[in-house]
Amino acid sequence: MSLELKLSGKTAIVTGGSAGIGLATAKALYSEGVNVAIASRNQERLDRAVAEIQSLPTPGAKVIAISADLTKAEDIEKVVSTTLAQFNQIDILINNAGSARAGSFLESTDDLFLDAWNLKLLGYIRLVRAVVPHQKSRGDGRIVNIIGGAGRTPRPNFLAGGTSNAALLNFTKGISKELAEYKIRINAISPGATATERAETLARQNAQAQGITVEEVKAQNIQSIPLKRIAQPEEIAALALFLVSDLAASITGTEIIVDGGSTPGV
């Protein structure tokens, strides 16, 4: 049986879309004929991402880049208004922009926590709030929050990110029933270790905090994964594609964990 996603002609916003999981997801959507607006802070990286995406074969889709700092409410409004001005609709939102430093809790500051919460937790919430009225008026919407395994399995060296992720899981599940009244589906993907630049940065930070080498940190990570492999960004993108398609029409308020079997709970 062929899987027909039927996404051609739709419009998506992908935050953190210039690299890693965000870029992989933007490419996957574009290849299905989805018009894509990618948002991140760095214009140079955005320009490179747009060139990569436009090099892909596509049935008439377009891609635009929006430079935005998603810790700022006015920039979130800019992302939404620019997308609407260009494409006149927003069918899909992929919330993916977020980062938090790894390191010892006793050496952390309030700013370390506030930076993580402002970008990821409040950034996701504000974007959902900004996009939903437009989806509500169309009687259809698909939202995927890329969260992370630390929201379910806390790590002592990643508490700023973990607390943000835990709150986003609560938000995603909590808001899903209200959005369902308007035929808007919202789900979460929680990746474990994934082969991205962000993972490389975290490995360096953890190595510094533990006083070991980056290679030792990576070896520890692999050893803790039952499948003994790191996920690729394209795997997360493929799952996001499924969740925003009509093949997942009865799935909302759900978290799907992609961590090679690492999560110990149910």
SEMI-543528 format. One record per residue (C-alpha): residue in three letters; x, y, z. Coordinates in pm, whole numbers, plus 32768, in hexadecimal, padded with zeros to 4 digits. Layout:
ALAXYZ ...
REM end
This chain:
MET800080008000 SER808481577FA1 LEU8079825F80B1 GLU7FD483958021 LEU801684BB810C LYS7F4685B4803F LEU7FFE86E480C3 SER803B87977F79 GLY7FC589007F7A LYS7FCC892680F3 THR80A48A2381AD ALA818789DE82D5 ILE82538AA983CB VAL838B89F58448 THR844A8A9F8560 GLY85B88A50858D GLY85A289FC841D SER87058A5383B7 ALA87AE89198441 GLY878087C284DB ILE86248737850F GLY8581887C849E LEU863788828350 ALA85F6870F8317 THR84838747835B ALA847488788278 LYS851387AD8161 ALA841F868E8193 LEU82F18777818B TYR837288328058 SER83AA86E97FA1 GLU823986977FDE GLY81CF87DD7F39 VAL81A288A88078 ASN81F68A1B8076 VAL82E98A4E8195 ALA834B8B7A8269 ILE84858B318332 ALA84DD8C0D8459 SER861A8C328527 ARG87018D4585A4 ASN88278D2784B6 GLN87E88DB8835D GLU89208D1C82C3 ARG88B88BBF8333 LEU87568C0382BA ASP87D78C628161 ARG88A18B21814B ALA87738A5681BA VAL86938AF680B3 ALA87928AA27FA4 GLU879E8937801D ILE8624891B8021 GLN85F889BC7ECC SER86ED88C37E36 LEU85F287AB7E7B PRO84F687387D78 THR839A87AE7DD5 PRO824087CC7D34 GLY822F89477D3B ALA827089957EA9 LYS831B8AD07F27 VAL83FC8B198053 ILE843D8C608107 ALA852A8CB68224 ILE84CA8D938349 SER85D88E138432 ALA853F8E19858D ASP859C8E0586FC LEU848C8D258789 THR84C78D9E88EC LYS841B8EE1887C ALA82A08EEF885B GLU82B88FF18743 ASP83968F0B8674 ILE829C8DF08698 GLU818F8ED7860E LYS82818F2C84F4 VAL82AA8DBC849A VAL81318D89848A SER80E08ECD83D1 THR81F78E9882D2 THR81828D34828C LEU801A8DA78260 ALA80848EC6817C GLN81478DD6809F PHE80638CA4809E ASN7F158D1A812B GLN7EEF8BEA820E ILE7F9C8B228320 ASP7F3A89B48324 ILE8063892283DF LEU813F899784FD ILE827E88DE8558 ASN8304896C869F ASN8472891086AA ALA85418A3E8717 GLY85DD8A0A886B SER872789E1891A ALA87A489C38A7D ARG8900899E8B0A ALA896F885D8BAB GLY8A3788658CED SER8A3688458E65 PHE890388CA8F19 LEU89D6895F9030 GLU8A938A2E8F30 SER895B8AA38E7A THR88B88BF98E97 ASP87568C7D8E7E ASP87A78CFC8D22 LEU87FA8B9E8CAA PHE869A8B2D8D05 LEU85EF8C6B8C8D ASP869C8C5C8B3A ALA86248AF78B03 TRP84C18B438B74 ASN84A18C848AAB LEU85158BE98965 LYS847A8A90896C LEU835B8A8C8A66 LEU82D28BE98A2C GLY833B8BE688BE TYR826C8AAE8878 ILE81438B2B8942 ARG81438C80889A LEU81588BE9873F VAL80348B018782 ARG7F6B8C288806 ALA7FC38CF686D0 VAL7F7D8BE685CF VAL7E428B45865C PRO7D4F8C638607 HIS7DA78C3D8496 GLN7D878AC484A2 LYS7C428AE18561 SER7BAE8BBF8451 ARG7C078AB5834E GLY7B8089968422 ASP7CC488D4840D GLY7E2288DD849F ARG7F4A87FD84ED ILE8050885185F4 VAL818287888659 ASN825887EA8782 ILE83B8875B8773 ILE83FF873588E7 GLY84FF86378964 GLY852F850C8A46 ALA85B085DA8B6B GLY844C864B8BAC ARG83F284E98C14 THR8543846B8C91 PRO85EF85868D51 ARG876785A48D37 PRO882986578E4C ASN890B87008D4D PHE87ED87828C74 LEU86EB880E8D65 ALA86A389568CB0 GLY864C88978B73 GLY859D87808C2D THR84B588648CF0 SER845A891B8BB0 ASN841287D18B01 ALA833D874F8C20 ALA826B888B8C1C LEU823D886F8AA3 LEU81C187098AC2 ASN80C087858BBF PHE805F88A38AD6 THR804187C489A2 LYS7F6286C78A4C GLY7E9E87CF8B0A ILE7E4788A789DC SER7DF6878588F1 LYS7C8B875A895E GLU7C3A88CC8937 LEU7CDA88D587DE ALA7C2587968776 GLU7ADD8859877E TYR7B6189198650 LYS7BF187EB8597 ILE7D53885085F8 ARG7E3B87338659 ILE7F7087688733 ASN8071865D8780 ALA81D186418809 ILE8307858D8791 SER841385548897 PRO855D84F487F6 GLY8674845B88BC ALA87DA84798842 THR87CF84F786DB ALA88EC854285EA THR88DB86BE85E1 GLU89C487E5861B ARG89028822875B ALA895D86C487D8 GLU8ACB870F8794 THR8AB3884C8865 LEU8A0E87918985 ALA8B1C86858975 ARG8C29878E899A GLN8B7288338ABD ASN8B4086E78B6E ALA8CAA86878B37 GLN8D1A87CC8BD5 ALA8C2D87A28CFD GLN8C9D863B8D3E GLY8E0E86708CFA ILE8E1A85678BE8 THR8E4885698A6F VAL8D3485A48971 GLU8D75844688E7 GLU8D3883B38A40 VAL8BF084708A5E LYS8B8083ED890A ALA8BE1828B896A GLN8B1682A88AAB ASN89EB832189E1 ILE89FC820088EC GLN8A2581048A06 SER88E781848AAF ILE8812814A8976 PRO87897FE88954 LEU87917FF987D7 LYS88F7808187E8 ARG88BD818886DF ILE888882FF86CA ALA874F83718614 GLN8773843984D4 PRO86B7858484A8 GLU860584F1837A GLU856283EA8459 ILE84C784FA8531 ALA845D85B483F8 ALA83B0847F836C LEU82E8845684AB ALA828885C784A9 LEU8212859F8341 PHE8133847D83A6 LEU80A0853C84CE VAL803D866A83FA SER7FA3859082EC ASP7E40850782DF LEU7ED283AE8326 ALA7EE184238490 ALA7D8584BE848D SER7D26841D85D9 ILE7E69846A8692 THR7E7885988777 GLY7F0285E688D0 THR800484D288A4 GLU817B84C488E2 ILE824A83D9880B ILE83A483898894 VAL84C18345879F ASP85E682DF8879 GLY864D817F8817 GLY859880ED8945 SER864981C08A4E THR851C82418B0F PRO84EB81628C40 GLY838381BB8C94 VAL823381868BEB 
REM end
